[in-house]
Amino acid sequence: MTYQDTLLHIGGRWSEGSGGGRIPVLNPATEETIGWVAKAEKADLEQAVAAAVKGFQVWRRVSAFERSKVMRKAADIIRERTEDIARAMTTEQGKPLAQARLETLTAADMTEWFAEEGRRVYGRVIPARAEGIYQLSLREPVGPVAAFTPWNFPISQIIKKLAAALAGGCSIIIKAAEETPASAAALVQAFLDAGMPDGVINLVFGAPAEISEYLITHPDIRKVSFTGSTAIGKQLASLAGLHMKRVTMELGGHAPAIVFDDADVDKAVTVLLAAKYRNAGQVCIAPTRFIVQENVYDQFVSTFVDKAEKLKVGNGMDESTEMGPLAHDRRVAAMESLIQDAIAKGAKVRTGGERSGNKGYFFKPTVITDASVETTAMNLEPFGPIALMSRFDGLEDAIGEANRLPYGLAAYAFTRSAKTSIDIANGVESGMISINQNGLALPETPFAGIKDSGYGAEGGSEGIEAYVNTRFVSQSGA
């Protein structure tokens, strides 16, 4: 395929940035520059906000029934273009084609889900205390939205915000990742081709700090949604708070995976290994701290290491590849630093622990044992293909380690005991927990963190709540 340079989309037009600036896009499997993306300046952001304001006035007056039709058509178009979108994503982001295809198809499912959910944003009639009075609770779109999305899931992270905003009747400005612009642009184009009015969807790229500061503080932006690191999320949430903006924050995690001695160990390894090394571990809900009960620890670790060593690491465009490269050289440096720190503090590298090859940002699937709680990787999200193994004796020990960190995004557990499942579900502090399976991030289910992992939900019926205001009307006869 021929990789296309990416433009900004503002007010119904694709265009270069007003300053003519461009940012290079690299293929992480080859380290080669494959294209360029236009860089937005302040003048472009001003135009984007103005366009979103106009688009909102149009889209909010389109009935929920008709909005649903446009969104369902967009979902069909996304499905028709799955192969082209997936190939663009793999070229610029690195993940295997099979994973890119799944992400694209899931975006279509998410769009379709919210197309239907938007038709069910109900109000209610509240019984009055006196005769002749009507009390109505109404729900209406909050207004123009600013959405900030990362590079690890360049379509999935956008669609969670875009589909919910559109279903609620909002317009949106998407600030997508400069590393992965083509797949984001292809997603937006599908909605435009489905008949989305001008100004409803706007797409910009550029200096993240400059764009976030401008959009979040702009008085015409009524809602902010951000997916990214906890450190940056706290800064943006503080900025939004100063301007009384409604905010959804989907931030970092450090997911514990608890394996009890009554678990099906082979199943636990299969499920958790796939979740750990998906997208080269660059997943906010990836299991990272593997907390394994003493009696099955050796069996679990040896089986996990054996399967990790058999994973095929390579260019995502090769259909046989199971794990692609890291996104850029900074992630490689981060993995090397974390592993060196762990070794210095007494941990053992059971497999991996180093780059793979001398071209591309490939890193071997890594398993580390005997990492103490002082190890940096046991406290900061690795966001890469590092699995940290530790032992536990009893239930309270496992829950204590799971809850030790300030993160609370996702957690996993494997046990055959119904009582243990209930205890884990009640005791582990996380916005999501999946027991004996990997059942997270479906279109119809809420995706939400607690503690330092953010607040607000994306996905499911909860996902649309952040994009509507509740208004109360009390009315009597003349």
KAURZI-V422697 format. One record per backbone hydrogen bond with DSSP energy under -0.5 kcal/mol. CO is the residue of the C=O (numbers start at 1). NH is the residue of the N-H. E is the energy in kcal/mol with one decimal. If there is no record, write none. Layout:
CO&NH&E ; CO&NH&E
This chain:
1&3&-0.6 ; 6&38&-2.4 ; 8&10&-0.5 ; 8&15&-2.5 ; 9&203&-2.8 ; 10&13&-1.3 ; 13&10&-2.4 ; 15&8&-2.7 ; 17&20&-1.7 ; 21&39&-2.3 ; 23&37&-2.3 ; 25&34&-2.8 ; 25&35&-1.1 ; 26&28&-0.7 ; 27&30&-1.2 ; 27&31&-2.9 ; 27&32&-0.6 ; 28&361&-2.7 ; 32&27&-2.4 ; 32&34&-0.5 ; 35&25&-2.7 ; 36&6&-2.4 ; 37&23&-2.6 ; 38&40&-0.5 ; 41&45&-2.0 ; 42&46&-2.4 ; 43&47&-1.8 ; 44&48&-2.3 ; 45&49&-2.5 ; 46&50&-2.2 ; 47&51&-2.6 ; 48&52&-2.4 ; 49&53&-2.3 ; 50&54&-2.0 ; 51&55&-3.0 ; 52&56&-2.3 ; 53&57&-1.7 ; 54&58&-1.3 ; 55&59&-3.1 ; 56&60&-2.6 ; 58&61&-0.9 ; 59&62&-1.2 ; 63&67&-2.8 ; 64&68&-2.0 ; 65&69&-1.1 ; 66&70&-1.7 ; 67&71&-2.2 ; 68&72&-2.5 ; 69&73&-1.9 ; 70&74&-2.1 ; 71&75&-2.1 ; 72&76&-1.8 ; 73&77&-2.2 ; 74&78&-2.5 ; 75&79&-2.1 ; 76&80&-2.1 ; 77&81&-1.7 ; 79&82&-1.2 ; 81&85&-2.6 ; 82&86&-2.9 ; 83&87&-2.2 ; 84&88&-1.9 ; 85&89&-2.3 ; 86&90&-2.6 ; 87&91&-2.1 ; 88&92&-1.8 ; 89&93&-2.7 ; 89&94&-0.6 ; 90&94&-1.3 ; 96&99&-0.6 ; 96&100&-2.1 ; 97&101&-3.0 ; 98&102&-2.0 ; 99&103&-2.3 ; 100&104&-2.0 ; 101&105&-2.7 ; 102&106&-2.5 ; 103&107&-1.6 ; 104&108&-1.5 ; 105&109&-2.0 ; 106&110&-2.8 ; 107&111&-2.3 ; 108&112&-2.3 ; 109&113&-2.6 ; 110&114&-2.3 ; 111&115&-1.9 ; 112&116&-1.6 ; 113&117&-2.4 ; 114&118&-2.4 ; 116&119&-1.0 ; 117&120&-1.9 ; 118&121&-0.8 ; 120&122&-1.7 ; 124&126&-0.5 ; 124&137&-2.8 ; 125&127&-0.5 ; 126&135&-0.5 ; 130&133&-0.9 ; 132&477&-0.8 ; 134&136&-0.5 ; 134&475&-3.1 ; 135&126&-3.0 ; 136&138&-0.6 ; 136&473&-2.9 ; 137&124&-1.8 ; 138&471&-3.4 ; 140&469&-3.5 ; 144&222&-2.4 ; 144&223&-1.1 ; 145&147&-0.5 ; 145&173&-2.7 ; 146&225&-2.3 ; 147&175&-3.6 ; 148&227&-1.9 ; 151&154&-0.7 ; 153&157&-2.3 ; 155&159&-2.8 ; 156&160&-1.5 ; 157&161&-0.6 ; 158&161&-1.0 ; 158&162&-3.2 ; 159&163&-2.2 ; 160&164&-0.6 ; 161&165&-2.5 ; 162&166&-2.6 ; 163&167&-2.3 ; 164&168&-1.8 ; 165&170&-2.9 ; 166&169&-1.1 ; 171&145&-1.7 ; 172&174&-0.5 ; 172&202&-1.9 ; 173&147&-2.8 ; 173&175&-0.6 ; 174&176&-0.9 ; 174&204&-2.9 ; 175&149&-2.2 ; 177&180&-0.8 ; 178&181&-0.6 ; 180&184&-0.9 ; 181&185&-2.5 ; 182&186&-2.3 ; 183&187&-1.8 ; 184&188&-2.1 ; 185&189&-2.5 ; 186&190&-1.5 ; 187&191&-1.2 ; 188&192&-2.1 ; 189&193&-2.7 ; 190&194&-0.8 ; 191&196&-1.7 ; 192&195&-1.6 ; 197&200&-1.6 ; 200&172&-2.8 ; 202&174&-3.4 ; 203&9&-2.6 ; 204&176&-1.4 ; 205&40&-3.2 ; 206&208&-0.6 ; 207&211&-2.5 ; 208&212&-2.7 ; 209&213&-2.1 ; 210&214&-1.9 ; 211&215&-2.8 ; 212&216&-2.4 ; 213&217&-1.2 ; 214&218&-0.8 ; 215&218&-0.6 ; 218&221&-1.5 ; 220&222&-0.6 ; 222&246&-1.3 ; 223&146&-2.6 ; 224&248&-2.0 ; 225&148&-2.7 ; 226&250&-2.8 ; 229&233&-2.5 ; 230&234&-2.4 ; 231&235&-1.3 ; 232&236&-2.5 ; 233&237&-2.7 ; 234&238&-2.0 ; 235&239&-2.1 ; 236&240&-2.7 ; 237&241&-2.3 ; 238&242&-1.7 ; 239&243&-0.7 ; 240&243&-0.8 ; 240&245&-2.3 ; 241&244&-1.3 ; 246&224&-2.9 ; 248&226&-2.4 ; 248&250&-0.5 ; 249&251&-0.7 ; 249&455&-1.1 ; 250&228&-1.8 ; 255&288&-3.0 ; 255&289&-1.7 ; 256&412&-2.4 ; 257&259&-0.5 ; 257&291&-2.3 ; 258&260&-0.5 ; 258&414&-2.2 ; 259&293&-2.8 ; 260&263&-1.9 ; 263&265&-1.2 ; 264&268&-2.6 ; 265&269&-2.7 ; 266&270&-2.2 ; 267&271&-2.6 ; 268&272&-2.5 ; 269&273&-2.7 ; 270&274&-1.6 ; 271&275&-1.9 ; 272&276&-2.5 ; 273&277&-2.2 ; 274&278&-0.8 ; 277&280&-1.7 ; 278&281&-1.5 ; 279&282&-2.0 ; 281&283&-1.8 ; 283&286&-1.6 ; 286&255&-0.6 ; 288&290&-0.8 ; 288&388&-2.6 ; 289&257&-2.9 ; 289&291&-0.8 ; 290&292&-0.8 ; 290&390&-2.7 ; 291&259&-2.5 ; 292&392&-1.5 ; 293&296&-1.6 ; 293&297&-0.8 ; 294&297&-0.9 ; 294&298&-0.5 ; 296&300&-2.8 ; 297&301&-2.8 ; 298&302&-2.4 ; 299&303&-2.1 ; 300&304&-2.7 ; 301&305&-2.9 ; 302&306&-2.1 ; 303&307&-2.1 ; 304&308&-2.5 ; 305&309&-2.3 ; 306&310&-0.7 ; 307&310&-0.5 ; 307&311&-0.5 ; 308&311&-1.0 ; 311&313&-0.7 ; 312&322&-2.6 ; 312&323&-1.8 ; 315&318&-2.0 ; 316&97&-2.1 ; 317&319&-0.6 ; 318&321&-2.1 ; 323&314&-2.1 ; 328&331&-1.1 ; 328&332&-1.1 ; 329&333&-2.2 ; 330&334&-1.9 ; 331&335&-2.3 ; 332&336&-2.3 ; 333&337&-2.2 ; 334&338&-2.3 ; 335&339&-2.3 ; 336&340&-2.2 ; 337&341&-2.1 ; 338&342&-2.1 ; 339&343&-2.5 ; 340&344&-2.2 ; 341&345&-1.1 ; 342&347&-2.6 ; 343&346&-1.9 ; 348&350&-0.8 ; 348&369&-2.7 ; 351&367&-1.9 ; 354&364&-2.5 ; 355&357&-0.5 ; 360&362&-0.9 ; 361&326&-3.5 ; 362&356&-1.8 ; 364&353&-0.6 ; 366&387&-2.3 ; 367&350&-2.6 ; 367&351&-1.2 ; 368&389&-3.3 ; 369&348&-2.8 ; 370&372&-0.6 ; 372&375&-1.6 ; 375&378&-1.1 ; 376&379&-2.0 ; 376&380&-2.7 ; 384&386&-2.0 ; 385&366&-2.7 ; 385&387&-0.5 ; 387&368&-3.0 ; 387&389&-0.6 ; 388&290&-3.4 ; 389&370&-0.7 ; 389&371&-0.7 ; 390&292&-2.9 ; 392&294&-2.1 ; 394&398&-1.8 ; 395&399&-2.5 ; 396&400&-2.4 ; 397&401&-2.1 ; 398&402&-2.4 ; 399&403&-2.2 ; 401&404&-1.0 ; 406&452&-2.7 ; 408&431&-2.0 ; 408&450&-2.3 ; 409&432&-1.4 ; 410&256&-0.6 ; 411&434&-2.3 ; 412&258&-2.7 ; 413&436&-3.1 ; 414&260&-2.5 ; 416&418&-0.5 ; 417&421&-2.1 ; 418&422&-2.0 ; 419&423&-2.6 ; 420&424&-2.7 ; 421&425&-2.6 ; 422&426&-2.2 ; 423&427&-2.1 ; 424&428&-2.6 ; 428&430&-1.3 ; 432&411&-0.7 ; 434&413&-1.7 ; 434&436&-0.5 ; 437&439&-0.5 ; 442&445&-1.7 ; 443&460&-2.9 ; 446&448&-0.5 ; 447&458&-2.3 ; 450&453&-2.1 ; 451&454&-1.2 ; 453&251&-2.1 ; 455&249&-2.6 ; 456&449&-0.5 ; 458&447&-2.8 ; 459&463&-0.9 ; 460&463&-1.2 ; 461&464&-0.6 ; 462&465&-1.1 ; 464&467&-1.7 ; 465&468&-1.3 ; 467&142&-2.0 ; 469&140&-2.1 ; 469&471&-0.5 ; 471&138&-3.7 ; 473&136&-3.4 ; 475&134&-3.6
